[in-house]
């Protein structure tokens, strides 16, 4: 297998595995994702789609390289989203999906609130290991992927 195809295969495999991990956590272990958790899945889907495009045989090497650079940027954006999510979990800043201040609820709104499904809150991690949440794990994971992909995409001689 030639060098230009290894990076897209790596990106596609990592993206599929990351999304599979998220779906197993959600549906296999019952961990309800908040809106920020769901948002962190989007860059993996984008990077995987870009990698799948880069694997097409008709794609020229310069286009393949640009697709991989875009996938690296998607991972970098995901790391930023994860940093924001960690800040919400640690209550460093507020978010619209965090807990609202408790106060009196009008009786008319009570029935409407009870009929809606309970949404997962962004400031309450669904799972953590020794205080490290999945969002916190995603910061170095996505950041490291971004670094690897962007560095390898920048190597010109391998994309001829």
C-alpha angles and dihedrals in degrees: 000000000000123000097250091061097050096069095050089047090051092049092047093048094047092047093050092046093048091051091045089052090052093049093047090050090050103040102021099044100023097240106157112218121222122220092269090052089053090047090055089060093061098072090051090053091047093048091047091050092049090049091050089053091048090055093061108111094225093060113108117234094247090054091045089053092050091048090054091048089053090050089052090052089050089056090048091052089049090054088053092050089050091051089053090048092051089051090053091048091050090045092238088137138005128257134191090241094054124094116297118226110272117247142140115309119211113243091239091058093048095075091048091050092050093051093055119084114251110260122216113252120233094219094057112067114222090214139009138175115212088337095310112121128203090254089054090050090050093059097070093029095057093034091052091047090050091052094048095046096044093048093048092045090053094058100101101188093061094056099062 
